[in-house]
């Protein structure tokens, strides 16, 4: 399949539900980078290189120079939030970035004011707010979001828009009848079905507005059959779910190494403390369960006890998240890993990761927005599995197991970019170099 990629002409609008710590960190970061105050560290689209052709060719361009991405100077930010604070006020409240940095970009941040959010406190019990849309039905709310998108696009002279969900984790729910077909889903919107979460309303509004949607939380959102089929029908990309940041990032780096060396794992105990809005929301058991399911799936899929029960069949995996206000956005995670090696001899690994949640998430938001826009311009619809690199619980086609190994995910992402641009895929086999050497003798 040959991709005809439309040029990234005009402005790209990046709309974000949830203008809290993560969203304000990415917005402030982009504004600071545009002014030359800092560097986009952690962003693959901005600082990552990609190898093209053979190793002997020494072709390693920056990704942003290889594929036609929107430039940072051609981005307009906006979003929705349950609180009325503008992005500067919200960033100051989040206490992620230094006040001196925020002061340097204060006018740009103050200009971004949140639109009224779609919110249902039954899905996020530990939050409340006043900047909330009121309407008779959920369909009316969806129509109001579509109007917001259209107005933002017009007011900011945007040719294209993408949405990246950065709002709070919603309570755990499972697929029901209302989620199976678009007809049932739209009927549910008209009838205020309790099983349609606010995030689903945003996703529906996005797809109906020809806007790609990426889900950065572990909610059941765009991964329901109704919205997957709608994304295919309307030719709009979707991706999710749950940004891969702190502890899970470490798991997808360490676990593949243990599995690659055929080392056994008996137990993996994971504990976290954080004090931001995310931590407050996850203090509620219903919301924590949504996150727990997402975090637990990673290890089980990488190690796969069904294939190798001798090494991983008795694995005990426990995850804990504790709300601790003094830490704010500075998440701290501890992992105790009980492993065994040759002849069953026991060993241990301890990981103490003092990370900054929003600092790790911000470049993910930027990359997803730019790559989702690229996918849309390349006429790629439906699930964008090649972006699994950024997610804890990557969305896949029905019947396909998710790939959690971060190194395989990176190969998938890079090969997709090579494929889109007509370059040879790289398998890392390497035998051809030695065959050529033998033939030359």
C-alpha positions in Angstrom: 0.0 0.0 0.0 1.4 3.4 -1.0 0.6 6.4 1.2 -0.2 9.7 -0.3 0.4 12.0 2.6 -1.1 15.4 2.5 1.2 18.3 3.4 0.9 19.8 6.9 -0.3 23.1 5.6 -1.9 25.6 7.9 -2.3 25.4 11.7 -2.9 22.2 13.7 -5.3 22.6 16.6 -4.5 20.4 19.6 -7.6 20.2 21.9 -7.2 18.6 25.3 -10.0 17.5 27.7 -8.5 18.1 31.1 -6.3 21.2 31.4 -4.5 19.9 34.5 -0.9 19.1 35.3 -0.1 17.1 32.2 -1.9 19.3 29.7 -0.5 22.6 31.1 3.0 21.1 31.2 2.9 20.2 27.5 1.4 23.5 26.5 3.8 25.5 28.6 6.7 23.4 27.4 5.9 24.0 23.7 5.6 27.7 24.3 9.0 27.7 26.1 10.6 25.7 23.4 9.3 28.1 20.7 10.9 30.9 22.6 14.2 29.0 22.8 14.0 28.8 26.6 14.3 25.0 26.7 14.6 21.8 24.7 11.9 19.1 23.9 13.7 16.3 25.8 11.7 13.1 25.7 9.9 13.8 22.5 10.6 11.3 19.7 9.1 13.6 17.1 11.4 16.5 18.0 14.7 14.9 19.2 14.5 11.3 18.0 16.5 9.9 15.0 15.6 7.1 12.7 18.0 4.9 10.8 17.3 4.5 7.1 18.9 1.9 4.8 22.0 -0.1 5.7 24.2 0.7 8.7 27.0 1.4 6.3 25.0 4.2 4.7 25.1 6.3 7.9 21.6 7.8 7.3 20.1 8.9 10.7 17.8 11.9 10.1 15.7 13.4 12.8 12.2 12.0 12.6 10.8 15.5 12.2 13.0 16.0 9.1 12.0 12.6 7.7 8.2 12.7 7.9 6.0 15.7 7.2 4.9 16.7 10.8 3.3 19.9 11.9 5.9 22.4 13.2 5.7 23.7 16.7 5.1 27.2 15.5 2.0 26.0 13.6 0.2 24.6 16.7 -2.8 26.2 18.5 -3.8 24.7 21.9 -7.2 24.7 23.6 -9.3 22.4 25.7 -12.0 21.8 28.3 -11.8 21.6 32.1 -14.2 21.4 35.1 -12.3 24.4 36.6 -12.3 27.9 35.2 -8.6 28.6 35.6 -6.7 29.6 32.5 -3.7 27.6 31.6 -1.3 29.9 33.4 -3.3 29.7 36.7 -3.7 25.9 36.3 0.0 25.4 35.7 0.9 27.5 38.7 -1.6 25.4 40.8 -0.1 22.1 39.4 3.4 23.2 40.6 5.2 21.1 38.0 7.2 23.8 36.3 9.1 26.6 37.9 7.2 29.9 38.4 10.1 31.8 36.6 9.6 29.7 33.5 5.9 30.2 33.6 6.3 33.9 34.0 8.3 34.1 30.8 5.4 32.7 28.8 2.6 34.1 30.9 0.7 36.0 28.2 0.6 32.9 25.9 -0.7 30.7 28.7 -3.3 33.2 30.1 -4.8 33.5 26.6 -5.9 29.8 26.8 -9.1 29.5 28.8 -10.9 26.2 29.2 -14.2 25.6 27.6 -17.0 24.1 29.8 -16.4 20.4 30.3 -18.7 17.4 29.9 -18.5 15.9 33.4 -20.4 13.2 35.4 -19.3 13.0 39.0 -20.5 9.4 39.2 -17.4 8.6 37.0 -15.0 10.7 39.0 -16.2 11.0 42.6 -13.2 12.8 44.1 -13.5 15.8 41.8 -16.0 18.6 41.5 -16.1 21.8 39.5 -18.3 24.6 38.2 -17.2 24.9 34.6 -19.5 22.2 33.4 -21.9 21.9 30.4 -25.6 21.5 31.2 -27.9 19.8 28.7 -31.0 17.6 28.5 -29.3 14.6 27.0 -25.8 13.2 26.3 -26.5 13.6 22.6 -27.0 17.4 23.3 -23.6 17.4 25.1 -22.0 15.7 22.2 -23.4 18.3 19.8 -22.2 21.0 22.1 -18.6 19.6 22.0 -18.8 19.4 18.2 -19.8 23.1 18.2 -16.8 23.8 20.5 -14.5 22.0 18.0 -15.9 23.9 15.0 -15.6 27.3 16.8 -12.1 26.7 18.0 -11.0 25.6 14.5 -12.5 28.8 13.0 -11.3 31.2 15.7 -7.7 29.9 15.6 -7.5 29.5 11.8 -6.8 25.8 12.0 -7.0 23.5 9.0 -6.9 20.4 11.2 -7.6 19.4 14.8 -6.6 16.4 17.0 -7.8 15.6 20.5 -5.7 13.9 23.2 -7.5 13.0 26.4 -5.6 14.2 29.4 -8.5 14.3 31.9 -8.9 12.1 35.0 -9.2 8.4 35.1 -12.9 7.4 35.1 -14.3 4.6 37.2 -14.1 1.0 36.0 -16.8 -0.2 33.7 -17.1 -3.1 31.2 -18.5 -3.2 27.7 -22.3 -3.5 27.6 -25.0 -3.6 24.9 -24.9 0.2 24.4 -21.3 0.0 23.3 -21.6 -2.7 20.6 -23.0 -0.7 17.6 -23.1 2.9 16.7 -26.9 2.7 16.4 -27.1 1.4 20.1 -24.6 4.0 21.2 -26.4 6.9 19.6 -29.7 5.7 21.1 -27.9 5.6 24.4 -26.8 9.2 24.0 -30.3 10.3 23.3 -31.6 8.3 26.3 -28.8 9.3 28.8 -27.6 5.8 29.2 -25.6 5.6 32.5 -23.0 3.4 30.8 -21.9 6.1 28.4 -18.9 7.9 30.1 -18.0 11.5 29.5 -14.8 10.4 27.7 -16.9 8.4 25.2 -19.0 11.6 24.5 -15.7 13.5 23.7 -14.6 10.6 21.5 -17.9 10.4 19.6 -17.9 14.2 19.1 -14.3 14.1 17.8 -15.0 11.3 15.3 -18.1 13.0 14.0 -16.0 16.2 13.5 -13.3 14.3 11.5 -10.9 14.7 14.4 -8.4 12.0 15.5 -8.8 10.9 19.1 -6.1 9.5 21.4 -7.0 8.3 24.9 -4.3 9.0 27.5 -6.2 7.4 30.4 -7.1 3.8 31.1 -10.9 4.5 30.7 -13.1 2.4 28.5 -13.4 5.1 25.8 -12.6 4.8 22.1 -11.9 1.1 22.4 -15.6 0.1 22.3 -16.9 -1.6 19.2 -19.3 1.2 18.3 -16.6 3.9 18.2 -14.0 1.6 16.5 -16.5 0.9 13.7 -17.3 4.6 13.5 -13.6 5.6 13.2 -13.3 3.2 10.2 -16.5 4.3 8.6 -15.6 8.0 8.9 -11.9 7.3 8.1 -10.5 8.9 11.3 -7.6 7.5 13.4 -8.0 6.5 17.0 -5.4 5.3 19.6 -5.1 4.4 23.3 -4.9 3.9 26.0 -3.2 5.2 29.2 0.1 7.1 28.8 3.1 4.9 29.6 5.1 7.1 32.0 6.7 6.1 35.3 6.6 2.7 36.8 5.0 1.0 33.8 7.7 2.5 31.6 10.3 0.8 33.8 8.4 -2.5 33.6 8.3 -2.5 29.8 12.1 -1.9 29.8 13.1 -4.4 32.5 10.7 -7.3 31.9 11.6 -7.8 28.3 15.3 -8.1 29.4 14.5 -10.8 31.9 12.3 -12.7 29.5 14.9 -12.4 26.7 17.5 -14.1 29.0 15.0 -16.8 30.1 15.2 -15.7 33.8 12.3 -16.6 36.0 10.1 -14.2 37.9 8.3 -15.3 41.1 7.0 -12.0 42.3 6.8 -8.3 41.3 5.5 -5.9 43.9 4.8 -2.4 42.8 4.0 0.6 45.0 3.5 4.3 44.1 2.9 7.5 45.9 1.8 10.7 44.3 -0.1 13.8 45.3 -1.5 15.5 42.2 -5.1 15.5 40.9 -4.5 12.1 39.4 -3.5 10.7 42.8 -6.6 12.3 44.4 -8.9 10.7 41.7 -7.2 7.3 42.1 -7.8 7.4 45.8 -11.3 6.2 45.0 -11.4 2.4 44.7 -13.6 2.4 41.6 -11.2 4.7 39.7 -8.1 2.8 41.0 -9.5 -0.4 39.6 -9.5 1.1 36.1 -5.8 2.0 36.5 -4.9 -1.3 38.2 -6.3 -3.4 35.2 -4.2 -1.3 32.9 -1.0 -1.6 34.9 -1.4 -5.3 35.7 -1.8 -6.3 32.0 1.6 -5.2 31.0 3.7 -7.7 32.9 1.4 -10.7 32.2 1.5 -10.0 28.5 5.3 -9.6 28.3 6.2 -12.6 30.4 3.3 -14.8 29.1 3.0 -17.7 31.5 1.0 -19.8 29.0 4.1 -20.1 26.8 6.7 -20.6 29.6 5.0 -21.8 32.8 8.3 -23.0 34.3 9.6 -19.4 34.4 6.4 -17.4 35.0 3.6 -19.7 35.9 3.7 -18.9 39.6 4.2 -15.1 39.2 2.6 -13.0 42.0 2.0 -9.4 40.7 0.7 -6.7 43.0 0.2 -3.0 42.3 -0.5 -0.3 44.8 -1.1 3.5 44.3 -1.3 5.8 47.4 -2.4 9.4 47.4 0.3 11.4 49.2 -0.3 15.2 48.9 3.2 16.4 50.0 4.8 14.8 46.8 2.5 16.7 44.4 3.3 15.7 40.8 6.6 14.1 41.9 5.6 10.4 41.8 7.8 7.9 43.6 7.6 4.2 42.7 9.1 1.2 44.3 9.5 -2.2 42.7 10.6 -5.4 44.4 11.3 -8.1 41.9 12.0 -11.7 43.0 13.7 -13.5 40.2 15.5 -16.9 39.8 18.3 -18.1 37.5 20.4 -21.1 36.7 19.3 -24.2 38.8 16.5 -22.1 40.4 18.8 -19.9 42.5 17.1 -16.8 43.9 18.0 -13.2 43.2 16.3 -9.8 43.7 16.0 -6.5 41.8 15.0 -3.3 43.6 13.9 -0.2 41.6 13.2 3.2 43.2 12.1 5.6 40.5 11.7 9.2 41.7 10.0 10.5 38.6 7.9 13.5 37.6 4.7 12.3 36.2 3.8 15.2 34.0 7.4 15.7 32.8 7.3 12.2 31.4 3.7 12.5 30.0 4.1 15.9 28.3 6.3 14.7 25.4 3.9 11.8 24.9 1.0 14.1 24.4 2.9 16.2 21.8 4.1 13.1 19.9 0.7 11.5 19.8 -0.9 14.7 18.6 1.7 15.1 15.8 1.6 11.4 14.8 -2.2 11.2 14.9 -2.3 14.2 12.6 0.2 12.6 10.3 -1.9 9.4 10.2 -5.0 11.3 9.3 -3.2 13.1 6.5 -1.9 9.7 5.3 -5.5 8.4 5.2 -4.9 5.9 7.9 -8.2 5.1 9.8 -9.2 3.1 12.8 -6.8 1.8 15.4 -3.2 3.1 15.2 -1.5 0.1 16.8 1.9 1.5 15.6 1.6 4.1 18.4 1.5 1.4 21.1 5.0 2.7 22.2 3.2 5.5 24.1 0.6 3.4 26.0 0.3 1.1 29.0 -2.7 -0.8 27.5 -2.3 -0.5 23.7 -5.5 -0.7 21.7 -5.5 -3.5 19.1 -7.8 -5.1 16.6 -10.2 -7.7 18.1 -8.5 -11.0 18.7 -4.9 -9.5 18.7 -2.8 -9.5 21.8 -1.2 -6.2 22.6 2.6 -5.9 22.3 4.0 -4.4 25.5 7.8 -4.8 24.9 9.0 -1.2 24.4 11.8 -2.3 22.1 9.4 -4.2 19.8 7.0 -1.2 20.0 9.7 1.1 18.8 10.6 -1.1 15.9 6.9 -1.2 14.9 6.7 2.6 15.1 9.9 3.2 13.1 9.0 0.7 10.5 5.6 2.2 10.0 7.3 5.6 9.4 9.7 3.9 6.9 6.8 2.2 5.2 4.8 5.5 4.9 7.8 7.2 3.3 8.7 4.4 0.9 11.9 3.4 2.7 13.0 -0.2 3.2 11.9 -1.8 6.5 14.7 -2.8 8.9 14.6 -6.3 10.4 18.0 -6.1 12.1 18.9 -9.5 10.7 22.3 -8.3 9.5 23.3 -11.4 7.5 23.4 -9.6 4.2 26.5 -7.7 5.3 28.4 -10.9 5.8 27.0 -12.5 2.6 28.3 -9.5 0.7 31.7 -9.9 2.3 31.9 -13.6 1.4 30.8 -12.9 -2.2 33.5 -10.2 -2.6 36.3 -12.7 -1.6 
